[in-house]
Amino acid sequence: MVNGRTYGDPCGIARALDLIGERWALLVVRELVLGPKRFTDLRAGLPNLSPDVLAQRLRDLERVGVLRRRRLPPPAGSRVYELTEWGRELEPVVLALGRWGSRAPFPPGDAHLGVDAVMLALLTLFDPSAAAGLSADYELELGEQTFHAEVSDGQLELARGRAETPDAVIETDPGTLASALWHGRPLADAQRAGAIKIGGSRPAVERFFSLFTPPESAAAETPSGPGWAGSANRS
């Protein structure tokens, strides 16, 4: 258990939170879902997390068996962090949490959106029914990071690295991609501004942008009025 603290509850949920419930721990897991990363890459994805706290979370998660360290073979030789087999079982948990949280209000201010965060959002908001009959490969270039997105049989698969023969290449940044997918910015407007560059089939790109359903705000479902306030005060 992280830092020796425990809920002291034998329920599996409580035991899971004993291991990954510490602040920032699950976001570290998020950053590793799509593959191994160096310490500097993790820092880039979690800019509000201090190096000391990141190092502590990595030690905690390694100690309980969620992640491990290994050194890449030459010529790279870098040390990376990656999820263990048990840690990788958290992927559907992270995606389900992302799907649920996508309906919550955004944090105030101009918050940073990381590359891995927006890529996982593609998985959480992918609409299989919108992909019916589509079989296509895409290459997404987000700054220095490149991803291969394959859509086939109503499923989306993402991986780091280039696509061998992509139907289309999309070059942009995480914030612009999110704004065009879910926040109403027209694709043509982003192109004119030079914020998105497209290579290959434009129809394939337009189809890609139609595959992700914007989340409906949960605020619309929140009970309101005197009756609700009264029941809340009695609970």
ZIRA-V521326 format. One record per backbone hydrogen bond with DSSP energy under -0.5 kcal/mol. CO is the residue of the C=O (numbers start at 1). NH is the residue of the N-H. E is the energy in kcal/mol with one decimal. If there is no record, write none. Layout:
BEGIN
CO,NH,E
CO,NH,E
END
This chain:
BEGIN
1,4,-1.3
2,5,-2.0
11,15,-2.3
12,16,-2.2
13,17,-2.2
14,18,-1.8
15,19,-0.8
16,19,-0.9
16,20,-2.5
17,21,-1.9
18,2,-2.1
22,25,-1.9
22,26,-0.6
24,28,-1.9
25,29,-1.8
26,30,-2.3
27,31,-1.8
28,32,-0.7
29,32,-1.5
29,33,-0.7
30,33,-1.0
32,35,-1.4
34,160,-0.5
37,81,-3.1
38,42,-2.1
39,43,-2.2
40,44,-1.8
41,45,-1.7
42,46,-1.3
46,49,-1.9
48,50,-0.5
50,54,-2.5
51,55,-2.6
52,56,-1.9
53,57,-2.7
54,58,-2.5
55,59,-2.1
56,60,-2.6
57,61,-2.8
58,62,-2.1
59,63,-2.5
60,64,-1.7
61,66,-2.4
61,67,-1.2
62,65,-1.0
66,84,-2.1
68,82,-2.3
70,80,-3.0
73,76,-0.9
73,77,-1.3
78,72,-3.4
80,70,-2.1
81,37,-2.1
82,68,-2.7
84,88,-2.6
85,89,-0.7
86,89,-0.8
87,90,-1.9
88,91,-1.8
90,94,-2.9
91,95,-2.6
92,96,-2.3
93,97,-2.3
94,98,-2.4
95,99,-2.5
96,100,-2.3
97,101,-3.0
98,102,-1.6
100,103,-1.2
101,104,-1.9
103,218,-2.3
109,111,-1.4
112,114,-0.6
114,118,-2.0
115,119,-2.1
116,120,-2.5
117,121,-1.6
118,122,-1.3
119,123,-1.1
120,124,-2.2
121,125,-2.2
122,126,-0.5
125,213,-1.8
126,128,-0.7
127,130,-1.0
127,131,-0.7
128,131,-0.9
129,132,-1.1
131,134,-2.3
131,154,-0.5
136,151,-2.9
137,167,-2.6
137,168,-1.0
138,140,-0.5
138,149,-2.7
139,141,-0.6
139,170,-3.0
140,142,-0.7
140,147,-2.5
141,143,-0.7
141,172,-2.3
142,145,-1.9
145,142,-2.9
146,161,-3.0
147,140,-2.7
147,149,-0.5
148,150,-0.5
148,159,-1.5
149,138,-2.9
150,152,-0.5
150,157,-2.3
151,136,-2.2
152,155,-1.4
155,152,-2.1
157,150,-2.6
159,148,-3.2
167,201,-2.5
168,139,-2.0
169,171,-0.5
169,199,-2.7
170,141,-3.1
170,172,-0.5
171,197,-2.6
172,143,-0.9
173,177,-2.5
174,178,-2.4
175,179,-2.3
176,180,-2.2
177,181,-2.0
178,182,-2.9
178,183,-0.8
179,183,-0.8
179,185,-2.3
184,186,-0.6
186,190,-2.0
187,191,-2.1
188,192,-2.5
189,193,-1.8
190,195,-2.1
190,196,-1.2
191,194,-1.6
197,171,-2.9
199,169,-2.9
200,202,-0.5
201,205,-1.5
202,206,-2.8
203,207,-2.2
204,208,-2.1
205,209,-2.4
206,210,-0.6
207,210,-1.0
208,211,-1.7
211,127,-3.1
211,213,-0.6
217,220,-1.0
218,221,-1.7
218,222,-0.5
219,222,-1.0
225,229,-2.3
226,230,-2.6
227,231,-2.2
228,232,-2.6
229,233,-2.2
230,234,-1.4
231,235,-0.8
232,235,-0.7
END
